Amino acid sequence: MSDVTQIAELPGLGPKSREMLARAGITTVAQLRELGAVEAYVRTKRANAGTSLNLLWGLESALTGMPWQEVARVHRTSFLLAVEERERNV
């Protein structure tokens, strides 16, 4: 996955997700990797009404290669706590 340079090349992120990320100012894989799934999700949620948790699972899946369903199952609690903490500190 390290040779992926365009967000469009990441698995599991469709056109709508890419548009939402772009509205949040996240346009490169490098930015996404630097921010991580939680921060990218929080920023995207701020820039886009109606952003669902599916984007969070999809972002982590795209970054790690783990299926989004597994991300949601394994990391749900820790990610929700991290999002809550991050949103509190905005």
Residue, then its C-alpha position, 0 to 999 in steps of 0.5 A: m500500500s506504500d506505493v499508493t499516491q492518490i486518494a482515488e487509488l485507495p481501496g474502499l473510498g469512492p467518489k463521494s468519500r473523496e469529495m468529502l475529504a477534498r472539502a475538508g482540505i484532505t487531497t493527498v494520501a500523504q495528508l491522510r496518512e499524517l492525519g490518521a483516520v480519526e483526525a481525517y474523519v473529524r475534519t471531514k465531519r466538520a466540513n460535511a453535514g451528514t458524515s457517517l461513521n462508515l467514513l471512519w471505518g472506510l478511512e482506517s480500512a483504506l489506510t491499513g488494508m483491513p476490511w471496513q467491517e473488521v475495523a468497525r468490529v475491532h476498533r469501534t470503541s477505541f475510535l469512538l472514544a478518540v473521536e469524542e476526545r478530539e471533538r471535545n478539544v476543537 
